[in-house]
């Protein structure tokens, strides 16, 4: 009898722990699949670690950041605080700390390094997948 009780108790906690997050990112998930060549002048800032650039795509454009030699991250430039996409200015790197993106409409700050909310926002950035071929080609998609 005790074994059955513990079995059901464990199942109960497993189901409670598997709840979906009801607070989904409000930035729309727009389908796209692009590949950029970082040898081109418009993407040359991505050649070195710590470089970033804008790319066309997503909801309000994409910002791509090179975290290290083999890892890139890509985020949508629409602020998660701008649910109606009414702010004229997309997220922009802070002039005093480029690893922070500023939402000039709500004063929220978000991390370019990992997309997390730093201040003024309940949600982090909408992140897109990246695949680096190791030489000059970076695929960005969702």
HELIX and SHEET records of a PDB file:
HELIX    1   1 UNK A    2  UNK A   17  1                                  16    
HELIX    2   2 UNK A   41  UNK A   46  5                                   6    
SHEET    1   A 6 UNK A  33  UNK A  37  0                                        
SHEET    2   A 6 UNK A 137  UNK A 141 -1                                        
SHEET    3   A 6 UNK A 127  UNK A 132 -1                                        
SHEET    4   A 6 UNK A  72  UNK A  76 -1                                        
SHEET    5   A 6 UNK A  62  UNK A  66 -1                                        
SHEET    6   A 6 UNK A  52  UNK A  55 -1                                        
SHEET    1   B 4 UNK A  92  UNK A  93  0                                        
SHEET    2   B 4 UNK A 100  UNK A 102 -1                                        
SHEET    3   B 4 UNK A 109  UNK A 111 -1                                        
SHEET    4   B 4 UNK A 117  UNK A 119 -1                                        
END                                                                             
